[in-house]
C-alpha cells in the first residue's frame, strides 16, 4: 500500500510542479508585457530612472560637481563642529603632540594623518639642501612611533 502512495505522490508532484512553473512563468511574461510601455515612457521622458538596488523607479537627479563639492564641504564642516572632543588628556609633556601639530586628545587616526602630512613636507628627499631636514624627519618618526 505505501508503494502506491509513494508512486501517486510522485506522479502528482511530477504534474503539479511543471504546471505551477508554467503558470508563474506565464504571469511574469504578462507582467513584463504590461509594464514595458510604462518603462519605455519613463526612460523616454527622462524624469525617472530605474534603480536596480531598490528595484523601483526613482526621480532622476542631474549630477552637479559643484553641488557634490558643496555637500562634501558641508559634511566635513558639520563633522568637525559636531564632533564631541573628549577631555584633554593629562600628559607630562606635549612636545611630541606639538611636533605633529595635534591636540593631546587626538585620535590615532588624526595622529597618523598629521604624521603623514608632515612627513611628506619634512622628508630629506624633499629638502635636499636643508641639513636639518633629516633630524626633523627622524624626530617626526619618533613622535609617531611613541
Long-range contacts (C-beta under 8 A, 24 or more apart in sequence): 96-142, 96-143, 96-146, 97-143, 99-139, 99-140, 99-143, 100-140, 100-143, 100-144, 111-144, 112-144, 115-140, 115-143, 115-144, 119-144
